[in-house]
Amino acid sequence: MALTSSFSSIHSLSLVKLNRHSTIRRPNALPLVTCNSLLDDSTLLQAAKYTVDSYVENGMVIGLGSGRASGLAIQYLGRQLRSGLIKDIVGIPTSVGSASEAAKVGIPLDQYGDSSKIDLAFNDADVIEEETLAAVIGRQTMEGGESLIQEKTVLKSAGKLVLIVTGKQYQGAVDGSIPVLIRSINWLETAEEIDDLFLGDAEVWRRPSVGYAGPLGGDFPLVTKEGHNVLNVIFTSPIISLAEVADSLDQVDGVVEHGVISRIPCTAVIATEDGLQIVDNILKIDGSRV
């Protein structure tokens, strides 16, 4: 099915339906960056503090994540550093926002390089798949030079990865959007191939820099700082396996990167109304293909 033919029919779809799965917003609509806003701040702060207290050690190089929980963890890490409880750490930010937050609280920073050795990284996830801990990042709007490539590179390079989510973001059946970075040249051919790949299970929209989303991204499609366009691949039915979706996207010519993190040993710190739940996937990574 050609994406060009589906574009005309997609125009008639309700924007309310799209808003449930993507980062597009309407006036007076609830923000869809994460579900964190539905959780009490004290519980999310507890998750951030647990992450720092349990996994950060003196002398570490730390990948500083993006998102609300990561921001709280960065603030708490800065306080621990100033008090002398943690010493000699260096932060490598995953985004402009995390770099700014770290600078405010006095965390020494370095830029990521090919030779960088990152001991630990923490980050928010938009959603995590139960058991496998495969995750989606990047649903939020990329502004001010934010880079999904930079964020994912830092996370994948870390010796230990910790993802912080709410209970509602820890799901057995994942759906919603997956951001896919594609080369802007001949972008439509790439979008059509992805549309055919997930025919019947997902809709493909090019992310705009302003205004509402449309199949073509409107008059002002988003261009990342690396010069790529961003597709929202919006799954309208549950995803059987995020890892398999990632494998399929990796095979598409024109795809530069995507928002799926999979097959990486990691720990999930899950903030719920009843307290924290800690889950890791190390045994599953070692013992089976996930």
C-alpha positions as CSV (number, residue, x, y, z in Angstrom):
1,M,0.0,0.0,0.0
2,A,1.6,3.3,-1.1
3,L,1.8,6.0,1.6
4,T,0.8,8.6,-1.0
5,S,-2.6,6.9,-1.4
6,S,-3.1,6.5,2.3
7,F,-2.3,10.2,3.0
8,S,-5.6,11.3,1.5
9,S,-7.6,8.9,3.7
10,I,-5.6,9.7,6.8
11,H,-6.6,13.4,6.5
12,S,-10.1,12.4,7.5
13,L,-8.9,10.7,10.7
14,S,-9.8,12.3,14.0
15,L,-6.9,14.3,15.5
16,V,-8.2,13.1,18.9
17,K,-7.2,9.6,17.9
18,L,-3.8,10.7,16.8
19,N,-3.2,12.7,20.0
20,R,-3.7,9.5,22.1
21,H,-0.7,8.0,20.4
22,S,1.7,10.8,19.5
23,T,3.3,14.0,20.6
24,I,0.8,16.2,18.7
25,R,-1.1,18.6,21.0
26,R,-4.3,20.5,20.7
27,P,-5.2,23.5,22.8
28,N,-6.5,22.5,26.3
29,A,-5.4,18.8,25.7
30,L,-3.3,17.0,28.3
31,P,0.4,16.9,27.4
32,L,1.6,13.6,26.2
33,V,5.3,13.8,26.9
34,T,5.0,11.1,29.6
35,C,2.6,9.9,32.2
36,N,4.9,11.3,34.9
37,S,2.6,14.3,35.4
38,L,-0.1,11.9,36.7
39,L,2.2,10.7,39.5
40,D,2.8,12.5,42.8
41,D,6.1,14.4,42.6
42,S,7.3,12.9,45.9
43,T,7.1,9.4,44.5
44,L,9.0,10.3,41.3
45,L,11.6,12.1,43.4
46,Q,11.9,8.9,45.4
47,A,12.7,7.0,42.2
48,A,15.3,9.6,41.2
49,K,17.0,9.5,44.6
50,Y,17.0,5.7,44.6
51,T,18.7,5.7,41.2
52,V,21.5,8.1,42.4
53,D,21.9,6.4,45.9
54,S,22.0,2.9,44.5
55,Y,24.0,3.1,41.4
56,V,26.3,6.2,41.5
57,E,29.8,5.7,42.9
58,N,32.7,8.1,43.4
59,G,34.8,8.7,40.3
60,M,32.1,7.6,37.8
61,V,31.5,9.0,34.4
62,I,27.7,9.3,34.2
63,G,25.4,9.7,31.3
64,L,22.8,12.3,32.4
65,G,19.4,11.5,31.0
66,S,16.6,13.5,29.6
67,G,13.1,13.9,31.0
68,R,11.3,14.8,34.2
69,A,12.6,12.0,36.5
70,S,16.1,12.4,35.1
71,G,16.0,16.1,35.8
72,L,15.1,15.3,39.4
73,A,18.0,12.8,39.6
74,I,20.4,15.4,38.2
75,Q,19.3,17.9,40.8
76,Y,19.7,15.4,43.6
77,L,23.1,14.3,42.3
78,G,24.2,17.9,42.3
79,R,23.2,18.3,46.0
80,Q,25.1,15.1,46.9
81,L,28.1,16.4,45.1
82,R,28.1,19.7,46.8
83,S,27.7,18.1,50.2
84,G,30.7,15.8,49.6
85,L,28.7,12.6,49.8
86,I,29.7,11.9,46.2
87,K,33.0,12.9,44.7
88,D,34.9,13.1,41.4
89,I,32.1,12.4,39.0
90,V,31.8,13.7,35.5
91,G,28.5,14.0,33.6
92,I,28.0,13.4,29.9
93,P,24.6,14.9,29.0
94,T,22.2,13.2,26.6
95,S,20.5,16.5,25.6
96,V,20.7,20.3,25.8
97,G,18.2,20.2,28.7
98,S,20.2,17.8,30.8
99,A,23.4,19.7,30.2
100,S,21.7,22.9,31.3
101,E,20.3,21.3,34.4
102,A,23.6,19.8,35.3
103,A,25.4,23.1,34.9
104,K,23.0,24.8,37.2
105,V,23.7,22.3,40.0
106,G,27.5,22.3,39.5
107,I,28.1,18.9,38.0
108,P,31.3,18.9,35.9
109,L,30.5,18.0,32.3
110,D,32.3,16.5,29.3
111,Q,31.2,15.8,25.7
112,Y,30.7,12.3,24.4
113,G,33.4,11.0,22.1
114,D,34.3,7.7,20.5
115,S,36.7,7.0,23.3
116,S,34.4,8.0,26.1
117,K,34.0,5.4,28.9
118,I,30.6,5.8,30.6
119,D,30.1,3.8,33.8
120,L,26.4,4.5,34.3
121,A,23.6,6.2,32.5
122,F,20.1,7.0,33.6
123,N,17.2,8.2,31.5
124,D,13.4,8.5,31.3
125,A,11.6,6.2,29.0
126,D,8.2,6.9,27.3
127,V,7.2,3.3,27.8
128,I,8.9,0.0,28.8
129,E,8.0,-3.4,27.7
130,E,7.5,-5.8,30.6
131,E,10.1,-8.5,31.2
132,T,12.4,-7.6,28.2
133,L,12.7,-3.9,29.3
134,A,12.8,-2.9,25.7
135,A,11.9,0.8,25.7
136,V,10.8,3.7,23.6
137,I,12.4,7.1,23.9
138,G,12.0,10.3,21.9
139,R,8.2,10.7,21.7
140,Q,8.5,14.2,23.2
141,T,9.1,17.2,20.8
142,M,12.7,17.7,19.9
143,E,13.5,21.4,20.5
144,G,16.6,23.6,20.9
145,G,19.0,21.2,19.2
146,E,17.9,18.0,21.0
147,S,19.2,14.9,19.4
148,L,17.8,11.4,19.6
149,I,21.0,10.1,18.1
150,Q,23.1,11.7,20.9
151,E,20.7,10.5,23.6
152,K,20.6,6.9,22.4
153,T,24.4,6.8,21.7
154,V,25.1,7.8,25.3
155,L,22.7,5.3,26.8
156,K,23.9,2.4,24.6
157,S,27.6,3.2,25.5
158,A,27.0,3.0,29.3
159,G,28.3,0.1,31.3
160,K,25.0,0.1,33.2
161,L,21.7,1.6,32.1
162,V,18.9,2.6,34.4
163,L,15.5,3.6,33.0
164,I,13.1,5.5,35.2
165,V,9.4,5.3,34.5
166,T,6.0,5.3,36.2
167,G,3.8,2.2,36.7
168,K,1.6,3.3,33.8
169,Q,4.6,3.4,31.5
170,Y,5.6,-0.2,32.4
171,Q,3.3,-2.2,30.0
172,G,2.8,-5.7,28.9
173,A,1.3,-4.6,25.6
174,V,3.0,-1.5,24.2
175,D,1.3,0.7,21.6
176,G,1.6,4.3,20.6
177,S,4.2,6.1,18.5
178,I,7.8,5.3,17.8
179,P,10.0,8.1,16.5
180,V,12.1,7.2,13.4
181,L,14.8,9.5,12.1
182,I,15.2,9.3,8.3
183,R,17.3,11.0,5.7
184,S,15.4,14.1,4.4
185,I,16.4,13.3,0.8
186,N,13.9,10.9,-0.7
187,W,12.1,10.8,2.6
188,L,8.8,9.9,1.1
189,E,10.1,6.6,-0.4
190,T,11.4,5.7,3.1
191,A,8.1,6.6,4.7
192,E,6.2,4.4,2.1
193,E,8.5,1.5,2.8
194,I,7.8,1.8,6.6
195,D,4.1,2.1,5.9
196,D,4.1,-1.1,3.9
197,L,6.2,-2.8,6.5
198,F,3.6,-2.3,9.2
199,L,0.5,-2.2,7.0
200,G,-2.6,-2.4,9.1
201,D,-0.8,-2.0,12.4
202,A,0.6,1.5,12.2
203,E,0.1,4.9,10.6
204,V,3.1,7.0,9.4
205,W,3.2,10.7,9.9
206,R,6.0,13.2,9.4
207,R,6.6,15.3,12.5
208,P,6.2,19.0,12.1
209,S,8.3,21.8,13.6
210,V,5.1,23.8,14.3
211,G,1.4,23.2,14.2
212,Y,-0.5,19.9,13.8
213,A,1.0,16.8,12.3
214,G,0.0,15.7,8.9
215,P,1.1,12.8,6.7
216,L,3.5,15.2,4.9
217,G,4.5,17.1,8.0
218,G,2.7,20.3,7.1
219,D,4.5,23.3,5.6
220,F,7.2,23.1,8.2
221,P,8.4,19.6,8.8
222,L,10.8,19.1,11.7
223,V,14.5,19.0,10.7
224,T,16.9,17.7,13.4
225,K,20.2,19.3,14.1
226,E,21.8,16.6,12.0
227,G,19.5,17.4,9.1
228,H,17.1,14.5,9.3
229,N,13.3,14.3,9.3
230,V,11.3,12.5,12.0
231,L,8.5,10.1,11.3
232,N,6.0,9.2,14.0
233,V,5.2,5.5,13.4
234,I,1.9,5.3,15.3
235,F,0.9,1.8,16.3
236,T,-2.8,1.4,16.6
237,S,-2.6,-2.2,17.8
238,P,-0.4,-3.8,20.5
239,I,3.2,-4.4,19.5
240,I,4.2,-8.0,19.9
241,S,7.9,-7.3,20.3
242,L,9.7,-3.9,20.4
243,A,12.9,-5.6,19.5
244,E,11.5,-7.1,16.4
245,V,10.1,-3.7,15.4
246,A,13.6,-2.3,15.9
247,D,15.1,-5.0,13.8
248,S,12.7,-4.3,10.9
249,L,13.3,-0.6,11.0
250,D,17.1,-1.1,11.0
251,Q,16.8,-2.9,7.6
252,V,14.9,0.0,5.9
253,D,17.1,2.1,3.6
254,G,17.0,5.7,4.6
255,V,16.4,5.0,8.4
256,V,19.1,6.7,10.4
257,E,18.0,5.9,13.9
258,H,14.8,5.2,15.9
259,G,13.5,5.5,19.5
260,V,13.6,1.8,20.4
261,I,16.2,0.6,22.9
262,S,16.4,-3.2,23.1
263,R,18.7,-6.1,23.8
264,I,20.7,-4.0,26.3
265,P,21.2,-5.1,29.9
266,C,19.4,-2.6,32.0
267,T,17.4,-1.9,35.2
268,A,14.0,-0.3,35.4
269,V,13.2,1.8,38.4
270,I,9.4,2.0,38.4
271,A,7.6,4.6,40.5
272,T,4.1,3.6,41.6
273,E,1.6,4.9,44.1
274,D,2.6,2.0,46.3
275,G,6.3,2.6,46.2
276,L,9.2,1.6,43.9
277,Q,9.5,-1.6,41.9
278,I,13.0,-2.5,40.6
279,V,13.3,-4.9,37.6
280,D,16.3,-5.9,35.6
281,N,16.6,-8.0,32.4
282,I,20.1,-9.3,32.7
283,L,19.2,-12.9,33.0
284,K,16.8,-12.6,30.1
285,I,19.5,-11.0,27.9
286,D,22.0,-13.6,28.8
287,G,19.6,-16.6,28.5
288,S,17.5,-15.8,25.5
289,R,16.9,-13.5,22.5
290,V,14.6,-10.7,23.6
